[in-house]
Amino acid sequence: MVKPIVRMENITKSFNGVRALNGVSIDIFPGEIHCIVGENGAGKSTLMKVLSGAYSPDSGKIEVDACSYRSLNPVLSKQLGIEIVYQENLLVPTMNIVENIFVGCEESRFGFSKFKSMKSKASDLLDELGLSLDLTRRVEGLSVAEQQYVKILKALVKEPVVLILDEPTSMFNVRDSEKILVTVQQISKKGISVLYISHYLKEVVRIADRITVLRDGAVVTCFDNTNHDVPLSRITQEMVGRSIDMFYVKSPHKIDGTVLRVEDLRVTKDSPSVSFELRRGEILGLAGMIGSGRTEMIRAMIGADRKFSGRIILNNKEVSVDSPRESIRCGIAYVTEDRQKLGLMMGASIVENLTIVGLMNKIHGYFVNYKHHVALIDDVYRALRIKAQSPLQEVRYLSGGNQQKVVLGKWLFEDSDIFILDEPTRGIDVGAKNDFYGIMSNLVEHGKSIIMISSDMPELISMSDRVIVIRAGRIVKELSGEDITEQNVITYALEVNANE
């Protein structure tokens, strides 16, 4: 009987009290393609980072070739033959392909690089995989697909036992994706085990020997896909099943006429055209897998990034929104998903953060003494129920949930009309989430409007009055009422036919 080459048992991992992995156990057999699937936030990438040594698990063990380890580190992981190819481009653009493949493990003699030897080995690898690349070209001149090949070659030259590929085709067209899939199959034929993470279920079913489904940080099932015939509908059902207890119940509220219309928005010249509207008192959910283009679309809309074209109609009047300053003047608030880097001044006090946007409009004079402005933010501070020693406490000492309240609070102080919330409750605990949902409900009850980008499915289903599903930068479906279900959102986000 063939034994697994790697086994992960009861792996748990938490971040700031939020459990990302909850007793996950998987095994990997020699030469198999083992695909890991799940919604955004299911724990896929966290699990792979534990195996590659980027994260240390809180508990559990990892067995590699019958040797047991409490945790791995990047050096040990590589020594054991585990290589990972991340989505991010970690290549050196000014180096050629050979130099990038061998960076960190260069062959040399008397201090001089053995370029011909390295080029020969890289050429042999290309032949084995049936690929064709000019190895002397600089990486900066390569296409996205070619750069992905270089990253894979860089991992393969180390002769791994296990190769982890994290969303390898997420930015590719159909033709380039096909090449990657063929390459993955060639790699497995060499006896290398491939752990493959992907949102594209059709390609998963096509190449996988086994498919493990993660949901909420736990393994829910492992399909034997030897015949490559697992129905896509069965996989999606396993991905989304949840207890009704996880869903917040918001109060009914009145929704009036259109407050914002976006017409023919294109992020770049080659982007699809996007049009949608937002109504007063509405929570409009934006759904889609990571990389679908949700955040890019919104950032272009509010002027945080350049857009190629598009019209913004606010209260039946066309407005120019080419910068965040103009967006603020139009009464549009943007609560970024990265609160610590982009949403807060971490070394500043709560009162400084709460007043930073409304400073020009509500606080007059050339000199600002924030201690004198505590009274001005008292209503917002109390309404948000921020837990702190005082409004003068620095925000870096607050919990994640309270930091997120401060990010939202600066826009409440400014009294914005439209709130764009990008992953509003990511990384905060259940209690803080419920507080935040209560604040959102209160906003729409008072006639404010919300666009909510979220990967948290219970949040999306519970809070949205309508949901727009984004895939590959375009709107593929609008859902409302009883049609807003996990099954429908996942089906359209992943382009899965219910009969497949």
C-alpha positions as CSV (number, residue, x, y, z in Angstrom):
1,M,0.0,0.0,0.0
2,V,1.3,3.4,-1.0
3,K,2.0,5.7,2.0
4,P,1.5,9.4,2.0
5,I,4.7,11.4,1.6
6,V,3.2,14.3,3.7
7,R,0.6,14.2,6.4
8,M,-0.8,17.2,8.3
9,E,-2.8,16.3,11.4
10,N,-5.2,18.4,13.4
11,I,-3.6,21.7,12.3
12,T,-5.1,24.8,14.1
13,K,-4.1,28.4,13.5
14,S,-5.6,31.6,14.9
15,F,-5.0,35.3,14.1
16,N,-6.0,37.8,16.8
17,G,-8.4,35.4,18.3
18,V,-10.0,34.5,14.9
19,R,-9.5,30.8,14.1
20,A,-8.3,30.4,10.5
21,L,-7.7,26.6,10.7
22,N,-9.7,24.3,13.0
23,G,-8.2,20.8,13.3
24,V,-7.4,20.4,9.6
25,S,-6.0,17.0,8.5
26,I,-4.9,16.2,5.0
27,D,-2.4,13.8,3.4
28,I,-0.5,13.9,0.1
29,F,0.6,10.9,-1.9
30,P,3.6,10.7,-4.2
31,G,2.9,12.0,-7.7
32,E,-0.7,13.0,-7.1
33,I,-2.4,16.3,-7.9
34,H,-4.3,17.2,-4.8
35,C,-6.6,20.2,-5.2
36,I,-7.7,22.4,-2.3
37,V,-10.9,24.4,-2.8
38,G,-13.1,26.6,-0.7
39,E,-14.6,30.0,-0.4
40,N,-12.5,33.2,0.2
41,G,-11.3,32.9,3.8
42,A,-11.9,29.1,4.0
43,G,-8.3,28.6,5.1
44,K,-6.6,27.4,1.9
45,S,-3.7,29.8,1.7
46,T,-3.2,29.6,5.5
47,L,-2.9,25.9,5.4
48,M,-0.3,26.1,2.5
49,K,1.7,28.7,4.4
50,V,1.8,26.3,7.4
51,L,3.2,23.6,5.2
52,S,5.7,25.9,3.6
53,G,6.9,27.2,7.0
54,A,5.7,30.7,6.6
55,Y,3.3,30.2,9.5
56,S,3.7,28.1,12.7
57,P,0.5,26.2,13.7
58,D,-0.9,26.7,17.2
59,S,-1.3,22.9,17.5
60,G,-1.1,19.8,15.4
61,K,1.8,18.1,13.7
62,I,3.3,17.7,10.2
63,E,4.8,14.4,9.0
64,V,7.2,14.4,6.1
65,D,8.6,11.1,4.9
66,A,7.6,9.4,8.3
67,C,9.4,12.2,10.3
68,S,7.2,14.2,12.6
69,Y,7.5,18.0,13.2
70,R,5.6,20.3,15.5
71,S,6.1,23.1,12.9
72,L,8.3,23.9,9.9
73,N,10.2,27.1,9.0
74,P,10.9,28.2,5.4
75,V,14.5,26.8,5.4
76,L,13.5,23.4,6.9
77,S,10.5,23.2,4.6
78,K,12.7,23.6,1.5
79,Q,15.2,21.1,2.9
80,L,12.4,18.6,3.2
81,G,11.6,19.2,-0.5
82,I,8.5,21.4,-0.2
83,E,8.4,24.4,-2.6
84,I,5.6,26.9,-3.0
85,V,4.8,29.2,-5.9
86,Y,2.8,32.2,-4.6
87,Q,0.3,34.3,-6.6
88,E,2.5,37.4,-6.1
89,N,5.4,38.0,-8.5
90,L,8.6,37.4,-6.6
91,L,10.9,37.6,-9.6
92,V,13.7,40.1,-10.3
93,P,12.6,42.1,-13.4
94,T,16.1,43.2,-14.5
95,M,17.5,39.6,-14.4
96,N,17.1,37.1,-17.2
97,I,15.2,33.9,-16.9
98,V,18.2,31.7,-16.0
99,E,19.4,34.1,-13.3
100,N,15.9,34.2,-11.8
101,I,15.6,30.4,-11.8
102,F,18.8,30.0,-9.9
103,V,18.8,33.1,-7.7
104,G,19.9,32.0,-4.2
105,C,21.2,28.6,-5.5
106,E,23.6,29.8,-8.2
107,E,26.3,27.4,-9.5
108,S,29.8,28.9,-9.4
109,R,33.5,28.1,-9.6
110,F,36.2,30.2,-8.1
111,G,33.6,32.9,-7.5
112,F,32.4,33.0,-11.1
113,S,28.9,32.1,-12.2
114,K,28.6,28.9,-14.2
115,F,26.0,30.4,-16.5
116,K,26.3,27.8,-19.3
117,S,25.7,24.9,-16.8
118,M,22.7,26.6,-15.3
119,K,21.2,27.4,-18.7
120,S,21.7,23.8,-19.7
121,K,19.8,22.5,-16.7
122,A,17.0,25.0,-17.2
123,S,16.8,24.0,-20.9
124,D,16.5,20.3,-19.9
125,L,13.6,21.2,-17.6
126,L,11.9,23.1,-20.4
127,D,12.2,20.1,-22.6
128,E,10.8,17.8,-20.0
129,L,7.8,20.0,-19.5
130,G,7.3,20.7,-23.2
131,L,7.8,24.4,-22.8
132,S,9.6,26.9,-25.0
133,L,11.3,30.0,-23.6
134,D,14.3,32.2,-24.5
135,L,16.2,31.7,-21.3
136,T,18.3,34.8,-21.9
137,R,15.4,37.2,-22.0
138,R,14.8,39.6,-19.0
139,V,11.8,38.9,-16.9
140,E,10.5,42.5,-17.3
141,G,9.8,41.7,-21.0
142,L,7.9,38.5,-20.3
143,S,4.1,38.1,-20.4
144,V,2.2,37.2,-17.2
145,A,2.0,33.6,-18.3
146,E,5.7,33.4,-19.1
147,Q,6.6,34.8,-15.7
148,Q,4.4,32.1,-14.1
149,Y,6.4,29.5,-15.9
150,V,9.6,31.0,-14.6
151,K,8.3,30.8,-11.0
152,I,7.4,27.2,-11.5
153,L,10.8,26.4,-13.0
154,K,12.5,28.2,-10.1
155,A,10.7,25.8,-7.8
156,L,11.4,22.7,-9.9
157,V,15.1,23.3,-10.2
158,K,15.3,22.5,-6.5
159,E,13.9,19.1,-7.2
160,P,11.0,19.2,-4.8
161,V,9.0,16.3,-3.5
162,V,5.9,18.5,-3.1
163,L,5.1,21.6,-5.2
164,I,2.4,24.0,-3.9
165,L,0.7,26.2,-6.5
166,D,-1.5,29.0,-5.2
167,E,-4.0,30.1,-7.8
168,P,-1.6,29.6,-10.7
169,T,-4.1,30.6,-13.4
170,S,-6.0,33.4,-11.6
171,M,-4.8,36.2,-14.1
172,F,-4.7,34.1,-17.3
173,N,-6.8,33.9,-20.4
174,V,-8.2,30.5,-21.5
175,R,-5.2,29.7,-23.8
176,D,-2.5,30.5,-21.1
177,S,-4.5,28.7,-18.4
178,E,-4.6,25.6,-20.6
179,K,-0.8,25.6,-20.9
180,I,-0.4,25.8,-17.1
181,L,-2.8,22.9,-16.6
182,V,-0.8,20.8,-19.1
183,T,2.4,21.8,-17.3
184,V,1.0,20.7,-13.9
185,Q,0.1,17.3,-15.3
186,Q,3.6,16.9,-16.7
187,I,5.0,17.8,-13.3
188,S,3.0,15.1,-11.6
189,K,4.2,12.5,-14.1
190,K,7.7,13.2,-12.9
191,G,6.6,11.8,-9.6
192,I,6.3,15.2,-7.9
193,S,3.2,15.7,-5.7
194,V,1.3,18.9,-6.5
195,L,-0.9,20.7,-4.0
196,Y,-3.1,22.9,-6.2
197,I,-5.3,25.8,-4.9
198,S,-7.8,27.2,-7.3
199,H,-11.2,29.0,-7.5
200,Y,-11.7,27.6,-11.0
201,L,-13.6,24.4,-10.3
202,K,-13.7,23.2,-13.9
203,E,-10.0,23.1,-14.1
204,V,-9.8,21.4,-10.7
205,V,-12.1,18.6,-11.7
206,R,-10.1,18.2,-14.9
207,I,-6.7,17.7,-13.3
208,A,-7.2,16.6,-9.7
209,D,-6.7,13.1,-8.4
210,R,-8.3,14.2,-5.1
211,I,-10.2,17.3,-4.1
212,T,-10.3,18.5,-0.5
213,V,-13.0,21.1,0.4
214,L,-12.3,23.5,3.2
215,R,-15.1,25.5,4.9
216,D,-14.6,27.9,7.8
217,G,-11.1,26.6,8.5
218,A,-12.1,22.9,8.5
219,V,-12.1,20.0,6.1
220,V,-15.7,19.1,5.2
221,T,-15.0,16.4,2.6
222,C,-12.3,14.9,0.3
223,F,-13.5,13.7,-3.1
224,D,-11.8,10.8,-5.0
225,N,-11.6,12.3,-8.5
226,T,-9.7,9.5,-10.2
227,N,-12.2,9.4,-13.0
228,H,-12.3,13.3,-13.2
229,D,-16.1,13.2,-12.9
230,V,-17.0,14.8,-9.5
231,P,-20.0,17.1,-10.2
232,L,-19.3,20.8,-9.8
233,S,-22.6,21.2,-8.0
234,R,-21.6,18.8,-5.3
235,I,-18.3,20.7,-4.7
236,T,-20.1,24.0,-4.4
237,Q,-22.7,22.5,-2.1
238,E,-19.9,21.4,0.2
239,M,-18.2,24.8,0.0
240,V,-21.2,26.8,1.2
241,G,-23.2,24.7,3.7
242,R,-23.7,26.5,7.0
243,S,-25.9,26.7,10.1
244,I,-28.5,29.4,10.0
245,D,-27.2,30.5,13.4
246,M,-24.2,32.2,11.6
247,F,-26.4,34.7,9.9
248,Y,-27.1,38.1,11.4
249,V,-30.8,39.3,11.2
250,K,-31.0,43.0,10.3
251,S,-34.1,45.2,10.9
252,P,-36.4,46.0,7.9
253,H,-35.7,49.5,6.5
254,K,-37.0,51.8,3.8
255,I,-35.3,52.0,0.4
256,D,-36.0,55.0,-1.8
257,G,-34.9,56.1,-5.3
258,T,-31.5,56.0,-6.9
259,V,-28.8,58.0,-5.2
260,L,-25.8,56.9,-7.3
261,R,-25.4,55.6,-10.8
262,V,-22.2,54.3,-12.3
263,E,-22.3,54.1,-16.1
264,D,-19.8,52.4,-18.5
265,L,-17.0,52.4,-15.9
266,R,-13.8,50.9,-17.3
267,V,-10.7,50.5,-15.1
268,T,-8.3,50.1,-18.1
269,K,-8.6,50.3,-21.9
270,D,-9.1,46.5,-22.1
271,S,-11.5,46.2,-19.1
272,P,-15.1,45.3,-19.5
273,S,-17.7,48.1,-19.1
274,V,-19.5,48.1,-15.7
275,S,-22.8,49.9,-14.9
276,F,-24.8,49.7,-11.7
277,E,-26.9,51.9,-9.3
278,L,-27.3,52.4,-5.6
279,R,-30.5,53.4,-3.9
280,R,-31.0,55.5,-0.8
281,G,-31.2,53.3,2.4
282,E,-29.8,50.3,0.6
283,I,-27.0,47.9,1.3
284,L,-25.6,46.8,-2.0
285,G,-23.3,43.8,-1.7
286,L,-20.4,43.2,-4.1
287,A,-19.5,39.5,-4.3
288,G,-16.8,37.7,-6.2
289,M,-13.7,35.6,-5.6
290,I,-10.3,37.1,-4.8
291,G,-9.0,38.6,-8.0
292,S,-12.4,39.2,-9.5
293,G,-11.8,42.9,-9.7
294,R,-14.3,44.1,-7.1
295,T,-11.9,46.5,-5.2
296,E,-10.3,47.7,-8.4
297,M,-13.7,48.7,-9.8
298,I,-14.6,50.6,-6.6
299,R,-11.2,52.3,-6.3
300,A,-11.5,53.6,-9.9
301,M,-15.0,54.8,-9.1
302,I,-13.9,57.0,-6.2
303,G,-10.8,58.3,-7.8
304,A,-8.3,56.4,-5.6
305,D,-7.0,54.8,-8.8
306,R,-7.2,56.1,-12.4
307,K,-10.0,54.9,-14.6
308,F,-10.1,54.7,-18.3
309,S,-13.7,55.9,-18.7
310,G,-17.0,56.1,-17.0
311,R,-19.7,58.5,-15.7
312,I,-20.7,59.0,-12.0
313,I,-24.3,60.3,-11.5
314,L,-24.9,61.5,-8.0
315,N,-28.5,62.6,-7.1
316,N,-29.3,62.9,-10.8
317,K,-26.3,65.1,-11.4
318,E,-23.1,64.1,-13.2
319,V,-20.0,64.7,-11.0
320,S,-16.3,64.5,-11.6
321,V,-14.6,62.1,-9.2
322,D,-11.0,61.8,-10.2
323,S,-9.4,61.9,-6.7
324,P,-10.3,60.8,-3.2
325,R,-10.6,64.5,-2.3
326,E,-13.4,65.0,-4.8
327,S,-15.0,61.7,-3.6
328,I,-15.1,63.1,-0.1
329,R,-16.6,66.4,-1.3
330,C,-19.4,64.3,-3.0
331,G,-20.2,62.7,0.4
332,I,-18.7,59.3,-0.5
333,A,-16.8,57.5,2.3
334,Y,-14.4,54.6,1.7
335,V,-13.6,52.2,4.5
336,T,-10.5,50.4,3.2
337,E,-10.0,46.6,3.8
338,D,-6.4,47.4,5.1
339,R,-7.3,49.5,8.2
340,Q,-3.9,49.6,9.7
341,K,-1.9,50.7,6.6
342,L,-4.5,52.8,4.8
343,G,-7.3,53.5,7.2
344,L,-5.7,54.7,10.4
345,M,-2.8,56.7,11.8
346,M,-1.7,54.0,14.2
347,G,0.5,56.3,16.3
348,A,-2.2,58.9,16.7
349,S,-5.1,59.1,19.1
350,I,-8.7,58.2,18.6
351,V,-9.8,61.8,18.5
352,E,-7.1,62.6,15.9
353,N,-8.2,59.7,13.7
354,L,-11.9,60.5,14.1
355,T,-11.5,64.2,13.0
356,I,-8.9,63.8,10.3
357,V,-11.4,63.8,7.4
358,G,-13.8,66.4,8.8
359,L,-10.9,68.7,9.9
360,M,-11.3,71.3,7.2
361,N,-15.1,71.5,7.4
362,K,-15.8,71.3,11.2
363,I,-12.6,72.5,12.9
364,H,-11.5,76.1,12.2
365,G,-8.2,77.9,12.8
366,Y,-4.6,77.4,11.8
367,F,-3.5,75.5,15.0
368,V,-5.1,72.3,16.1
369,N,-5.1,71.1,19.7
370,Y,-6.9,67.7,19.6
371,K,-7.4,67.7,23.4
372,H,-9.9,70.6,22.9
373,H,-11.9,68.6,20.3
374,V,-12.8,65.6,22.4
375,A,-16.3,67.1,22.9
376,L,-16.8,67.3,19.2
377,I,-16.4,63.6,18.7
378,D,-18.4,62.6,21.8
379,D,-21.5,61.6,19.9
380,V,-19.7,59.4,17.4
381,Y,-17.4,57.9,20.1
382,R,-20.4,56.9,22.2
383,A,-22.6,55.7,19.3
384,L,-19.8,53.4,18.2
385,R,-19.2,52.1,21.7
386,I,-15.5,52.2,21.2
387,K,-13.7,50.4,24.1
388,A,-10.7,52.5,25.1
389,Q,-9.2,54.2,28.1
390,S,-10.2,57.6,26.6
391,P,-10.5,59.3,23.2
392,L,-6.9,60.3,23.6
393,Q,-5.6,56.7,23.6
394,E,-3.5,55.8,20.5
395,V,-5.4,53.5,18.2
396,R,-2.5,51.0,17.9
397,Y,-3.5,49.8,21.4
398,L,-7.1,49.1,20.5
399,S,-8.5,45.7,19.5
400,G,-9.1,45.0,15.8
401,G,-12.8,45.5,16.2
402,N,-12.4,48.8,17.9
403,Q,-9.8,50.0,15.3
404,Q,-12.4,49.2,12.6
405,K,-15.0,51.3,14.4
406,V,-12.6,54.2,14.4
407,V,-12.0,53.8,10.7
408,L,-15.8,54.0,10.2
409,G,-16.1,56.8,12.8
410,K,-14.1,59.3,10.9
411,W,-16.6,59.1,8.1
412,L,-19.5,59.4,10.6
413,F,-17.9,62.5,11.9
414,E,-17.7,63.9,8.4
415,D,-21.4,62.9,7.9
416,S,-21.0,61.2,4.6
417,D,-24.0,60.0,2.6
418,I,-22.6,56.9,0.8
419,F,-20.4,54.4,2.7
420,I,-18.2,52.0,0.8
421,L,-17.1,49.2,3.1
422,D,-14.4,46.9,1.8
423,E,-14.2,43.7,3.8
424,P,-15.7,45.6,6.8
425,T,-15.4,42.8,9.4
426,R,-12.3,40.9,8.3
427,G,-10.1,39.9,11.2
428,I,-12.5,40.9,14.0
429,D,-14.3,38.6,16.4
430,V,-18.0,37.7,16.4
431,G,-19.0,40.2,19.1
432,A,-17.3,43.1,17.2
433,K,-19.0,41.9,14.0
434,N,-22.4,42.1,15.5
435,D,-21.7,45.6,16.8
436,F,-20.6,46.6,13.3
437,Y,-23.7,45.1,11.7
438,G,-25.8,47.1,14.1
439,I,-24.0,50.3,13.1
440,M,-24.6,49.5,9.4
441,S,-28.3,48.8,10.0
442,N,-28.6,52.1,11.8
443,L,-27.0,54.0,9.0
444,V,-29.4,52.7,6.3
445,E,-32.4,53.3,8.7
446,H,-31.3,57.0,8.7
447,G,-31.2,57.2,4.9
448,K,-27.6,56.5,4.3
449,S,-26.5,54.1,1.5
450,I,-23.9,51.4,1.7
451,I,-21.8,49.5,-0.9
452,M,-20.3,46.5,0.8
453,I,-17.5,44.4,-0.7
454,S,-17.3,41.2,1.2
455,S,-15.8,37.7,1.0
456,D,-17.7,36.6,4.2
457,M,-20.7,34.7,2.8
458,P,-22.9,34.9,6.0
459,E,-22.2,38.7,6.1
460,L,-23.1,39.1,2.4
461,I,-26.3,37.1,2.7
462,S,-27.4,38.7,6.0
463,M,-26.7,42.3,5.3
464,S,-27.3,42.9,1.5
465,D,-30.6,44.1,0.0
466,R,-29.1,43.3,-3.4
467,V,-25.9,41.5,-4.4
468,I,-23.9,42.1,-7.6
469,V,-21.7,39.2,-8.5
470,I,-18.4,40.2,-10.2
471,R,-16.2,37.8,-12.2
472,A,-13.2,38.8,-14.3
473,G,-13.9,42.5,-13.8
474,R,-17.5,42.4,-15.1
475,I,-20.9,42.1,-13.5
476,V,-22.3,38.6,-14.3
477,K,-25.4,38.6,-12.1
478,E,-27.6,40.7,-9.9
479,L,-29.4,38.9,-7.1
480,S,-32.2,40.2,-4.8
481,G,-34.7,38.9,-2.3
482,E,-34.8,35.1,-1.9
483,D,-32.3,34.7,-4.8
484,I,-29.5,35.9,-2.5
485,T,-28.3,32.5,-1.4
486,E,-24.8,31.1,-0.9
487,Q,-25.4,28.5,-3.7
488,N,-26.3,31.2,-6.2
489,V,-23.4,33.6,-5.3
490,I,-20.8,30.8,-5.5
491,T,-22.4,29.4,-8.7
492,Y,-22.1,32.7,-10.6
493,A,-18.8,33.8,-9.0
494,L,-17.2,30.5,-10.1
495,E,-19.1,30.2,-13.4
496,V,-20.6,26.8,-12.4
497,N,-23.6,25.4,-14.2
498,A,-26.1,24.0,-11.7
499,N,-26.4,20.8,-13.9
500,E,-22.6,20.1,-14.0
